[in-house]
Amino acid sequence: MTENLHLLHVAGARPNFMKIAAVMAAVERWNSGDAASGASPRGMGDAVRFRQTLVHTGQHYDADMSDVFFRELGLPEPEHHLAVGSGSHAQQTAQVLLRLEPVLETQRPDLVVVVGDVNSTLGAALCAAKLGIPVAHVEAGLRSRDREMPEEINRLLTDQLADLCFTTCRDADENLLAEGVSPERICFVGNTMIDTLERLRARTEVGRVLKAHGLEPQGFALVTLHRPSNVDEPRQLTRVAEILSGLAQRLPVVFPVHARTRLRLEEAGLSKELDTKPGLQLCGPLGYLDFLALESAARLVLTDSGGVQEETTVLGVPCLTMRTTTERPVTITEGTNRLVDPGDAAAVLAAVDDALAQAMPERGTRPELWDGHAADRIVAAVAAWAMSRSPS
């Protein structure tokens, strides 16, 4: 007898798209019989078939950029778009709850799949749990130990709600066990961000992108900053501008500016100064492929993003993360990442000098199971979970 399982995927911000794209592609491979070797144990590929629905919460409000990501990642057109838009953390989470509830009541999926740690993640998990619908959390168990980060609250609560916690690293398993999550709910699968990177890396046009920005391979720094702790407080934003100016004195800098960051720079009266700074190139947000092209060719990356820490580890590009904590310590212990205190501009620039004084890594590193097949393992685990719940 074939078990037909309805998965409803929820995504709302750009980092979600990369992760959910890998899972949805793996579902299609499973259904077509092309699952990765070992991903369909004990003939389950014949016993379980999936159908899937994609919900876009619209938490990321730049529709043009969302469309670019969907095209590049091969994601289908969402069947439901909640148009949540921007707002405070409470407003976004509440709007996801309000707008997703009727979708879930109508669809009644067998499993709601949420990814990452944004407000859409928590809102969707809470909405599903209230309706008695099981939840799977992709990228579970990551902890920074910093509850001033809104994402940390989202991670903690989502993992308590989830029936299936899919982890990217062993320390995430340990975090969940320490928080009382039962071992039966935890499944170490690897990193779906790296699945997408491996699937699409060959499609990047590095030469074209570098030429468009007037850059040379390994001759520039790539910057991405968007977290409230770095861009919302005027004094810290002034410090960020000082860091960018100092960095541009050392090597060319390209900074794809998040819309929210651009607004904060304008409000602080820093936008014009940075736009005219020699060696510093501020541009609009980039699609996934163009950003990956720049990231892979950079001499150095300065960021506050979680996913960029992971990508640079695999790409073998030195990464300085402007945060005092990270929920991805494996990128430090095994990768190319280093934390730098964003409150100390001199220390950040000293770390830049140290990184530039060292030779580039010969190759990237691959933490355990960061092999491009995490999503296949997720689908196999979901199939096994479904079979274990089926009446015998």
C-alpha positions as a Markdown table, in Angstrom:
| # | Residue | x | y | z |
|---|---|---|---|---|
| 1 | Met | 0.0 | 0.0 | 0.0 |
| 2 | Thr | 1.4 | 3.4 | -0.9 |
| 3 | Glu | 1.4 | 6.2 | 1.7 |
| 4 | Asn | 0.6 | 9.5 | 0.1 |
| 5 | Leu | 2.0 | 12.3 | 2.3 |
| 6 | His | 1.2 | 16.0 | 1.8 |
| 7 | Leu | 4.1 | 18.3 | 2.8 |
| 8 | Leu | 3.4 | 22.0 | 3.1 |
| 9 | His | 6.6 | 24.1 | 3.0 |
| 10 | Val | 6.7 | 27.6 | 4.4 |
| 11 | Ala | 9.4 | 30.1 | 3.4 |
| 12 | Gly | 9.4 | 33.9 | 3.9 |
| 13 | Ala | 12.9 | 35.4 | 3.5 |
| 14 | Arg | 15.8 | 34.9 | 1.1 |
| 15 | Pro | 17.8 | 32.4 | 3.3 |
| 16 | Asn | 14.7 | 30.3 | 3.5 |
| 17 | Phe | 14.5 | 29.9 | -0.2 |
| 18 | Met | 17.9 | 28.3 | -0.6 |
| 19 | Lys | 17.0 | 25.7 | 2.1 |
| 20 | Ile | 13.5 | 24.9 | 1.0 |
| 21 | Ala | 14.6 | 24.6 | -2.7 |
| 22 | Ala | 16.9 | 21.8 | -1.7 |
| 23 | Val | 14.1 | 19.9 | 0.1 |
| 24 | Met | 11.6 | 20.4 | -2.6 |
| 25 | Ala | 14.1 | 19.2 | -5.3 |
| 26 | Ala | 14.8 | 16.1 | -3.1 |
| 27 | Val | 11.1 | 15.4 | -2.9 |
| 28 | Glu | 10.8 | 15.4 | -6.7 |
| 29 | Arg | 13.8 | 13.1 | -6.9 |
| 30 | Trp | 12.2 | 10.7 | -4.4 |
| 31 | Asn | 8.9 | 10.7 | -6.3 |
| 32 | Ser | 10.7 | 10.0 | -9.6 |
| 33 | Gly | 12.9 | 7.2 | -8.1 |
| 34 | Asp | 16.1 | 9.3 | -8.4 |
| 35 | Ala | 16.8 | 9.7 | -4.7 |
| 36 | Ala | 20.5 | 9.7 | -3.8 |
| 37 | Ser | 22.0 | 6.3 | -3.1 |
| 38 | Gly | 21.0 | 5.0 | 0.3 |
| 39 | Ala | 18.3 | 7.6 | 0.7 |
| 40 | Ser | 15.3 | 5.3 | 0.2 |
| 41 | Pro | 15.9 | 2.3 | 2.6 |
| 42 | Arg | 14.0 | -0.9 | 2.7 |
| 43 | Gly | 11.9 | -0.1 | -0.4 |
| 44 | Met | 10.3 | 2.9 | 1.1 |
| 45 | Gly | 10.5 | 4.7 | -2.2 |
| 46 | Asp | 7.7 | 2.4 | -3.4 |
| 47 | Ala | 5.7 | 2.7 | -0.1 |
| 48 | Val | 5.7 | 6.5 | 0.2 |
| 49 | Arg | 4.9 | 9.2 | -2.3 |
| 50 | Phe | 4.7 | 12.9 | -1.6 |
| 51 | Arg | 2.8 | 15.9 | -2.9 |
| 52 | Gln | 4.0 | 19.3 | -1.8 |
| 53 | Thr | 2.6 | 22.8 | -1.5 |
| 54 | Leu | 4.7 | 25.9 | -1.2 |
| 55 | Val | 3.6 | 28.9 | 0.9 |
| 56 | His | 5.5 | 32.2 | 0.6 |
| 57 | Thr | 4.8 | 34.4 | 3.7 |
| 58 | Gly | 6.2 | 37.5 | 1.9 |
| 59 | Gln | 8.2 | 38.4 | 5.0 |
| 60 | His | 10.9 | 39.6 | 2.6 |
| 61 | Tyr | 9.2 | 42.6 | 1.0 |
| 62 | Asp | 11.4 | 43.1 | -2.1 |
| 63 | Ala | 9.2 | 41.2 | -4.6 |
| 64 | Asp | 11.7 | 41.7 | -7.4 |
| 65 | Met | 14.4 | 40.0 | -5.5 |
| 66 | Ser | 12.1 | 37.2 | -4.3 |
| 67 | Asp | 11.2 | 36.5 | -7.9 |
| 68 | Val | 14.9 | 36.4 | -8.9 |
| 69 | Phe | 15.6 | 33.9 | -6.2 |
| 70 | Phe | 12.7 | 31.7 | -7.2 |
| 71 | Arg | 13.8 | 31.6 | -10.8 |
| 72 | Glu | 17.4 | 30.8 | -10.0 |
| 73 | Leu | 16.7 | 28.2 | -7.4 |
| 74 | Gly | 14.1 | 26.4 | -9.6 |
| 75 | Leu | 11.4 | 26.9 | -7.1 |
| 76 | Pro | 7.8 | 26.6 | -8.3 |
| 77 | Glu | 5.4 | 29.5 | -8.1 |
| 78 | Pro | 4.0 | 29.5 | -4.5 |
| 79 | Glu | 0.5 | 28.3 | -4.3 |
| 80 | His | -0.2 | 30.7 | -1.5 |
| 81 | His | 1.4 | 34.1 | -0.9 |
| 82 | Leu | 0.5 | 35.6 | 2.5 |
| 83 | Ala | 2.0 | 39.1 | 1.7 |
| 84 | Val | 3.0 | 39.6 | 5.3 |
| 85 | Gly | 5.6 | 42.3 | 4.4 |
| 86 | Ser | 7.8 | 44.3 | 6.8 |
| 87 | Gly | 7.0 | 45.2 | 10.4 |
| 88 | Ser | 8.2 | 44.6 | 13.9 |
| 89 | His | 9.0 | 41.1 | 15.0 |
| 90 | Ala | 5.6 | 40.8 | 16.8 |
| 91 | Gln | 3.8 | 42.2 | 13.8 |
| 92 | Gln | 5.4 | 39.8 | 11.3 |
| 93 | Thr | 4.9 | 36.7 | 13.6 |
| 94 | Ala | 1.3 | 37.7 | 14.3 |
| 95 | Gln | 0.5 | 38.2 | 10.6 |
| 96 | Val | 1.9 | 34.8 | 9.7 |
| 97 | Leu | -0.3 | 33.2 | 12.3 |
| 98 | Leu | -3.4 | 35.1 | 11.1 |
| 99 | Arg | -2.8 | 34.5 | 7.4 |
| 100 | Leu | -1.5 | 31.0 | 7.5 |
| 101 | Glu | -4.3 | 29.6 | 9.7 |
| 102 | Pro | -7.0 | 29.5 | 7.0 |
| 103 | Val | -4.5 | 27.9 | 4.5 |
| 104 | Leu | -3.7 | 25.1 | 7.0 |
| 105 | Glu | -7.3 | 24.6 | 7.9 |
| 106 | Thr | -8.2 | 24.2 | 4.2 |
| 107 | Gln | -5.1 | 22.2 | 3.1 |
| 108 | Arg | -4.7 | 20.0 | 6.3 |
| 109 | Pro | -1.2 | 18.8 | 5.3 |
| 110 | Asp | 0.4 | 15.8 | 6.9 |
| 111 | Leu | 3.5 | 17.8 | 7.8 |
| 112 | Val | 4.4 | 21.5 | 7.8 |
| 113 | Val | 8.1 | 22.0 | 6.9 |
| 114 | Val | 9.7 | 25.2 | 8.2 |
| 115 | Val | 13.3 | 26.2 | 7.7 |
| 116 | Gly | 15.8 | 28.5 | 9.4 |
| 117 | Asp | 15.1 | 31.0 | 12.2 |
| 118 | Val | 13.2 | 34.0 | 10.8 |
| 119 | Asn | 9.8 | 35.2 | 12.1 |
| 120 | Ser | 8.0 | 33.2 | 9.4 |
| 121 | Thr | 9.6 | 30.1 | 10.8 |
| 122 | Leu | 8.2 | 30.6 | 14.3 |
| 123 | Gly | 4.9 | 31.9 | 13.1 |
| 124 | Ala | 4.3 | 28.9 | 10.9 |
| 125 | Ala | 5.4 | 26.4 | 13.5 |
| 126 | Leu | 3.2 | 27.9 | 16.1 |
| 127 | Cys | 0.2 | 28.0 | 13.8 |
| 128 | Ala | 0.6 | 24.4 | 12.8 |
| 129 | Ala | 1.1 | 23.2 | 16.3 |
| 130 | Lys | -2.0 | 25.0 | 17.5 |
| 131 | Leu | -4.0 | 23.1 | 14.8 |
| 132 | Gly | -2.5 | 19.8 | 15.7 |
| 133 | Ile | -0.5 | 19.5 | 12.5 |
| 134 | Pro | 3.0 | 18.0 | 12.8 |
| 135 | Val | 6.0 | 20.2 | 12.2 |
| 136 | Ala | 9.5 | 19.5 | 10.8 |
| 137 | His | 12.2 | 22.1 | 11.4 |
| 138 | Val | 15.1 | 22.1 | 8.9 |
| 139 | Glu | 18.2 | 23.6 | 10.5 |
| 140 | Ala | 17.2 | 22.8 | 14.1 |
| 141 | Gly | 19.4 | 23.0 | 17.2 |
| 142 | Leu | 21.6 | 25.9 | 16.3 |
| 143 | Arg | 22.3 | 28.1 | 19.3 |
| 144 | Ser | 24.2 | 31.3 | 19.8 |
| 145 | Arg | 23.4 | 31.5 | 23.6 |
| 146 | Asp | 22.5 | 35.2 | 22.9 |
| 147 | Arg | 18.8 | 35.8 | 23.6 |
| 148 | Glu | 19.1 | 39.4 | 22.5 |
| 149 | Met | 19.1 | 38.0 | 19.0 |
| 150 | Pro | 15.5 | 37.6 | 17.9 |
| 151 | Glu | 16.5 | 34.6 | 15.8 |
| 152 | Glu | 17.7 | 32.8 | 18.9 |
| 153 | Ile | 14.1 | 33.1 | 20.4 |
| 154 | Asn | 12.7 | 31.8 | 17.1 |
| 155 | Arg | 15.1 | 28.8 | 17.1 |
| 156 | Leu | 14.4 | 27.9 | 20.7 |
| 157 | Leu | 10.6 | 28.0 | 20.4 |
| 158 | Thr | 10.4 | 26.4 | 17.0 |
| 159 | Asp | 12.5 | 23.4 | 18.2 |
| 160 | Gln | 10.2 | 22.9 | 21.1 |
| 161 | Leu | 7.2 | 22.8 | 18.8 |
| 162 | Ala | 8.7 | 20.6 | 16.1 |
| 163 | Asp | 8.0 | 16.8 | 15.8 |
| 164 | Leu | 11.1 | 16.4 | 13.6 |
| 165 | Cys | 14.3 | 18.3 | 14.2 |
| 166 | Phe | 16.7 | 18.1 | 11.3 |
| 167 | Thr | 20.2 | 19.2 | 12.3 |
| 168 | Thr | 23.2 | 20.4 | 10.4 |
| 169 | Cys | 25.9 | 19.5 | 12.9 |
| 170 | Arg | 26.5 | 17.3 | 15.9 |
| 171 | Asp | 26.6 | 20.2 | 18.4 |
| 172 | Ala | 23.0 | 21.0 | 17.3 |
| 173 | Asp | 22.0 | 17.5 | 18.4 |
| 174 | Glu | 23.7 | 18.1 | 21.8 |
| 175 | Asn | 21.9 | 21.4 | 22.2 |
| 176 | Leu | 18.5 | 19.8 | 21.6 |
| 177 | Leu | 19.2 | 16.9 | 24.0 |
| 178 | Ala | 20.2 | 19.4 | 26.7 |
| 179 | Glu | 16.9 | 21.2 | 26.2 |
| 180 | Gly | 14.9 | 18.1 | 26.7 |
| 181 | Val | 14.1 | 17.2 | 23.1 |
| 182 | Ser | 13.7 | 13.5 | 22.8 |
| 183 | Pro | 16.3 | 11.7 | 20.7 |
| 184 | Glu | 13.5 | 10.2 | 18.5 |
| 185 | Arg | 12.7 | 13.7 | 17.3 |
| 186 | Ile | 16.3 | 14.5 | 16.3 |
| 187 | Cys | 17.8 | 13.6 | 13.0 |
| 188 | Phe | 21.3 | 14.7 | 11.9 |
| 189 | Val | 21.2 | 15.2 | 8.1 |
| 190 | Gly | 23.8 | 17.8 | 7.1 |
| 191 | Asn | 23.3 | 21.2 | 5.6 |
| 192 | Thr | 20.7 | 22.0 | 2.9 |
| 193 | Met | 22.4 | 25.4 | 2.2 |
| 194 | Ile | 25.4 | 23.4 | 0.9 |
| 195 | Asp | 23.0 | 21.2 | -1.2 |
| 196 | Thr | 21.9 | 24.3 | -3.0 |
| 197 | Leu | 25.4 | 25.7 | -3.3 |
| 198 | Glu | 26.7 | 22.4 | -4.8 |
| 199 | Arg | 23.7 | 22.1 | -7.2 |
| 200 | Leu | 24.1 | 25.6 | -8.6 |
| 201 | Arg | 27.8 | 26.5 | -8.2 |
| 202 | Ala | 28.5 | 25.4 | -11.8 |
| 203 | Arg | 25.9 | 27.9 | -13.1 |
| 204 | Thr | 27.7 | 30.9 | -11.6 |
| 205 | Glu | 29.3 | 33.3 | -14.2 |
| 206 | Val | 32.2 | 34.5 | -12.1 |
| 207 | Gly | 34.0 | 36.3 | -15.0 |
| 208 | Arg | 30.9 | 38.2 | -16.0 |
| 209 | Val | 30.1 | 39.3 | -12.5 |
| 210 | Leu | 33.6 | 40.3 | -11.7 |
| 211 | Lys | 33.8 | 42.3 | -14.9 |
| 212 | Ala | 30.5 | 44.0 | -14.2 |
| 213 | His | 31.9 | 45.2 | -10.8 |
| 214 | Gly | 35.4 | 46.0 | -12.1 |
| 215 | Leu | 37.0 | 43.4 | -9.8 |
| 216 | Glu | 39.8 | 40.8 | -10.0 |
| 217 | Pro | 39.7 | 37.3 | -8.6 |
| 218 | Gln | 40.8 | 37.3 | -4.9 |
| 219 | Gly | 41.4 | 41.0 | -5.2 |
| 220 | Phe | 38.5 | 42.3 | -3.3 |
| 221 | Ala | 36.5 | 42.1 | -0.1 |
| 222 | Leu | 32.8 | 41.2 | -0.1 |
| 223 | Val | 30.6 | 42.7 | 2.6 |
| 224 | Thr | 27.1 | 41.8 | 3.7 |
| 225 | Leu | 25.6 | 43.4 | 6.8 |
| 226 | His | 21.9 | 43.6 | 7.8 |
| 227 | Arg | 21.4 | 42.6 | 11.5 |
| 228 | Pro | 19.7 | 45.2 | 13.7 |
| 229 | Ser | 22.6 | 45.0 | 16.2 |
| 230 | Asn | 24.9 | 46.4 | 13.4 |
| 231 | Val | 22.7 | 48.7 | 11.4 |
| 232 | Asp | 19.8 | 50.0 | 13.6 |
| 233 | Glu | 21.7 | 52.0 | 16.3 |
| 234 | Pro | 23.3 | 55.2 | 14.9 |
| 235 | Arg | 26.5 | 55.0 | 16.9 |
| 236 | Gln | 27.2 | 51.4 | 15.8 |
| 237 | Leu | 26.3 | 52.3 | 12.2 |
| 238 | Thr | 28.8 | 55.1 | 12.3 |
| 239 | Arg | 31.3 | 52.5 | 13.5 |
| 240 | Val | 30.4 | 50.3 | 10.6 |
| 241 | Ala | 31.0 | 53.1 | 8.2 |
| 242 | Glu | 34.4 | 53.6 | 9.8 |
| 243 | Ile | 35.2 | 49.9 | 9.3 |
| 244 | Leu | 34.1 | 50.0 | 5.7 |
| 245 | Ser | 36.2 | 53.1 | 5.0 |
| 246 | Gly | 39.3 | 51.4 | 6.6 |
| 247 | Leu | 38.6 | 48.2 | 4.7 |
| 248 | Ala | 38.4 | 50.1 | 1.4 |
| 249 | Gln | 41.9 | 51.5 | 2.1 |
| 250 | Arg | 43.3 | 48.0 | 2.1 |
| 251 | Leu | 41.5 | 46.5 | -1.0 |
| 252 | Pro | 38.5 | 47.1 | -3.2 |
| 253 | Val | 35.2 | 46.4 | -1.4 |
| 254 | Val | 31.8 | 45.5 | -2.9 |
| 255 | Phe | 28.8 | 45.8 | -0.6 |
| 256 | Pro | 25.4 | 44.6 | -1.8 |
| 257 | Val | 23.2 | 46.7 | 0.5 |
| 258 | His | 20.1 | 45.2 | 2.0 |
| 259 | Ala | 17.1 | 47.6 | 1.5 |
| 260 | Arg | 16.8 | 48.0 | 5.3 |
| 261 | Thr | 20.5 | 48.7 | 5.7 |
| 262 | Arg | 20.3 | 51.3 | 2.9 |
| 263 | Leu | 17.5 | 53.1 | 4.7 |
| 264 | Arg | 19.4 | 53.2 | 8.0 |
| 265 | Leu | 22.5 | 54.6 | 6.2 |
| 266 | Glu | 20.3 | 57.3 | 4.6 |
| 267 | Glu | 18.7 | 58.1 | 8.0 |
| 268 | Ala | 22.1 | 58.5 | 9.6 |
| 269 | Gly | 23.4 | 60.7 | 6.8 |
| 270 | Leu | 26.1 | 58.2 | 5.9 |
| 271 | Ser | 24.9 | 57.0 | 2.5 |
| 272 | Lys | 26.4 | 59.8 | 0.4 |
| 273 | Glu | 29.7 | 59.6 | 2.2 |
| 274 | Leu | 30.0 | 55.9 | 1.6 |
| 275 | Asp | 28.7 | 56.1 | -2.0 |
| 276 | Thr | 31.6 | 58.4 | -2.9 |
| 277 | Lys | 34.4 | 56.6 | -0.9 |
| 278 | Pro | 37.2 | 55.5 | -3.2 |
| 279 | Gly | 37.4 | 51.7 | -3.4 |
| 280 | Leu | 34.0 | 51.2 | -1.8 |
| 281 | Gln | 31.3 | 50.0 | -4.1 |
| 282 | Leu | 27.7 | 50.0 | -2.7 |
| 283 | Cys | 25.3 | 48.2 | -5.0 |
| 284 | Gly | 21.7 | 46.8 | -4.7 |
| 285 | Pro | 20.9 | 43.3 | -3.5 |
| 286 | Leu | 22.0 | 40.5 | -5.8 |
| 287 | Gly | 20.5 | 37.3 | -6.9 |
| 288 | Tyr | 21.7 | 34.1 | -5.5 |
| 289 | Leu | 24.0 | 33.2 | -8.4 |
| 290 | Asp | 25.7 | 36.6 | -8.7 |
| 291 | Phe | 26.2 | 36.7 | -5.0 |
| 292 | Leu | 27.7 | 33.2 | -5.0 |
| 293 | Ala | 30.0 | 34.2 | -7.8 |
| 294 | Leu | 31.3 | 37.2 | -5.8 |
| 295 | Glu | 31.6 | 35.1 | -2.7 |
| 296 | Ser | 33.6 | 32.3 | -4.3 |
| 297 | Ala | 36.1 | 34.8 | -5.9 |
| 298 | Ala | 36.6 | 37.1 | -2.9 |
| 299 | Arg | 39.8 | 37.4 | -0.9 |
| 300 | Leu | 37.8 | 38.1 | 2.2 |
| 301 | Val | 34.2 | 38.2 | 3.4 |
| 302 | Leu | 33.0 | 40.5 | 6.1 |
| 303 | Thr | 29.5 | 39.6 | 7.2 |
| 304 | Asp | 26.9 | 39.2 | 10.0 |
| 305 | Ser | 25.0 | 36.5 | 8.1 |
| 306 | Gly | 24.6 | 32.9 | 9.4 |
| 307 | Gly | 24.4 | 31.3 | 6.0 |
| 308 | Val | 27.5 | 33.2 | 4.6 |
| 309 | Gln | 29.6 | 31.7 | 7.4 |
| 310 | Glu | 28.6 | 28.2 | 6.1 |
| 311 | Glu | 29.1 | 29.0 | 2.5 |
| 312 | Thr | 32.6 | 30.5 | 2.9 |
| 313 | Thr | 33.6 | 27.5 | 4.9 |
| 314 | Val | 32.9 | 25.2 | 2.0 |
| 315 | Leu | 34.2 | 27.7 | -0.6 |
| 316 | Gly | 37.5 | 28.2 | 1.3 |
| 317 | Val | 37.2 | 32.0 | 1.6 |
| 318 | Pro | 38.3 | 33.7 | 4.9 |
| 319 | Cys | 35.3 | 35.1 | 6.7 |
| 320 | Leu | 35.1 | 37.7 | 9.5 |
| 321 | Thr | 31.7 | 37.7 | 11.2 |
| 322 | Met | 30.9 | 41.0 | 12.9 |
| 323 | Arg | 29.2 | 39.4 | 15.9 |
| 324 | Thr | 30.2 | 38.4 | 19.4 |
| 325 | Thr | 28.5 | 35.0 | 19.1 |
| 326 | Thr | 27.6 | 32.5 | 16.4 |
| 327 | Glu | 25.0 | 29.7 | 16.3 |
| 328 | Arg | 27.3 | 28.0 | 13.8 |
| 329 | Pro | 30.5 | 27.3 | 15.8 |
| 330 | Val | 31.5 | 24.5 | 13.4 |
| 331 | Thr | 32.4 | 27.2 | 10.9 |
| 332 | Ile | 35.1 | 28.4 | 13.4 |
| 333 | Thr | 36.3 | 25.0 | 14.6 |
| 334 | Glu | 36.4 | 23.4 | 11.2 |
| 335 | Gly | 35.9 | 26.3 | 8.7 |
| 336 | Thr | 37.3 | 29.7 | 7.7 |
| 337 | Asn | 35.2 | 31.8 | 10.0 |
| 338 | Arg | 36.4 | 34.1 | 12.8 |
| 339 | Leu | 34.3 | 36.3 | 15.1 |
| 340 | Val | 35.2 | 40.0 | 15.4 |
| 341 | Asp | 33.7 | 42.4 | 17.9 |
| 342 | Pro | 31.6 | 44.9 | 15.8 |
| 343 | Gly | 31.9 | 47.4 | 18.7 |
| 344 | Asp | 35.7 | 47.8 | 18.1 |
| 345 | Ala | 36.5 | 49.2 | 14.7 |
| 346 | Ala | 40.3 | 48.9 | 15.3 |
| 347 | Ala | 40.0 | 45.3 | 16.3 |
| 348 | Val | 37.9 | 44.5 | 13.2 |
| 349 | Leu | 40.5 | 46.1 | 10.9 |
| 350 | Ala | 43.3 | 44.3 | 12.7 |
| 351 | Ala | 41.5 | 41.1 | 12.0 |
| 352 | Val | 41.3 | 42.1 | 8.4 |
| 353 | Asp | 45.1 | 42.8 | 8.3 |
| 354 | Asp | 45.7 | 39.4 | 9.9 |
| 355 | Ala | 43.5 | 37.6 | 7.4 |
| 356 | Leu | 45.1 | 39.4 | 4.4 |
| 357 | Ala | 48.6 | 38.6 | 5.7 |
| 358 | Gln | 47.8 | 34.8 | 5.6 |
| 359 | Ala | 47.7 | 32.7 | 2.5 |
| 360 | Met | 44.4 | 31.8 | 1.1 |
| 361 | Pro | 43.2 | 28.3 | 2.0 |
| 362 | Glu | 44.0 | 25.8 | -0.7 |
| 363 | Arg | 40.5 | 24.5 | -0.5 |
| 364 | Gly | 37.3 | 24.7 | 1.6 |
| 365 | Thr | 36.4 | 22.3 | 4.4 |
| 366 | Arg | 33.4 | 20.1 | 4.7 |
| 367 | Pro | 32.0 | 19.4 | 8.2 |
| 368 | Glu | 30.4 | 16.0 | 8.6 |
| 369 | Leu | 27.6 | 15.4 | 6.1 |
| 370 | Trp | 28.0 | 18.7 | 4.3 |
| 371 | Asp | 28.1 | 16.7 | 1.1 |
| 372 | Gly | 25.2 | 18.0 | -1.0 |
| 373 | His | 22.8 | 15.3 | 0.1 |
| 374 | Ala | 21.2 | 16.7 | 3.3 |
| 375 | Ala | 17.8 | 17.1 | 1.7 |
| 376 | Asp | 17.7 | 13.5 | 0.4 |
| 377 | Arg | 18.3 | 12.4 | 4.0 |
| 378 | Ile | 15.5 | 14.7 | 5.1 |
| 379 | Val | 13.0 | 13.2 | 2.7 |
| 380 | Ala | 14.0 | 9.6 | 3.6 |
| 381 | Ala | 13.6 | 10.5 | 7.3 |
| 382 | Val | 10.2 | 12.0 | 6.7 |
| 383 | Ala | 9.2 | 8.9 | 4.7 |
| 384 | Ala | 10.3 | 6.7 | 7.6 |
| 385 | Trp | 8.4 | 8.9 | 10.1 |
| 386 | Ala | 5.2 | 8.6 | 7.9 |
| 387 | Met | 5.5 | 4.8 | 7.8 |
| 388 | Ser | 6.0 | 4.5 | 11.5 |
| 389 | Arg | 2.7 | 6.4 | 12.0 |
| 390 | Ser | 0.7 | 4.4 | 9.5 |
| 391 | Pro | -1.6 | 1.7 | 10.8 |
| 392 | Ser | -0.1 | -1.7 | 10.3 |
